[in-house]
Amino acid sequence: MYTLIRSNRKTIALKVLKDGTLQVKAPRQASREEIEKFIDEKSDWIAKRTAQAVSAQDFEIADGSWLRVLGVDIPVLAVPDGHFEFKRAVKLNHSVITIPTGADPKTVKAEIVKMYRELAEDVILKRAAWYETVMDLHPSKVRINNAGGRWGSCSSKKSVNFSWRLIMADGKAIDSVVIHELAHIKYMNHSKDFWHLVEQFCPDYKVQRKKLNRLSEKLMGENWDV
């Protein structure tokens, strides 16, 4: 079963929603046979995404979990502490994230998201400010948001946004997204000129994009909604 949405689009697109249901977007003129054939051809992809969506619903952070921070997997340790305090070292190779023993899972997740967001506000905004100067491209605003489907965006008003989830990526990958979005201030498209500008400041952007795609796959199995 699936939900079908027809519009003036030119191609058929599939999306597995967070509850595991399949959404199909198709051109108005596409026949049911054509749609069903496309769905059948993508059956393996659908099965994988559905499994990720189902597992994401049960996603919890507990003692023994591992969380990624700036590209490094950090262990989570539950400690008998009456205060809800998350301790993290600046040197990530010696880091540990502590949570109170027996804490409510929703509260834990909310506090972890808060931790991520604060770190993103510090690290990503500083990187954006640095590249603004280097690239001589100045957005009207730079903000951290809660976007779950994209790492960053640039509006027609030159406002640049970055998802707090990007702080899970390593420094080079973060820089590639910052460069990508700032480049959109000059080119609001993905033309050859746009990619040439990106490559000037991030020669290995294709490598970084692959890393980000792998991280995106990981996050598909984790429900970070709070």
Beta strands, then each sheet from edge to edge (+ up, - down):
strand 1: 2-7
strand 2: 13-16
strand 3: 22-27
strand 4: 66-69
strand 5: 72-79
strand 6: 97-100
strand 7: 141-145
strand 8: 152-154
strand 9: 159-163
sheet 1: 1+ 3+ 2-
sheet 2: 4+ 5- 6-
sheet 3: 7+ 9+ 8-
end
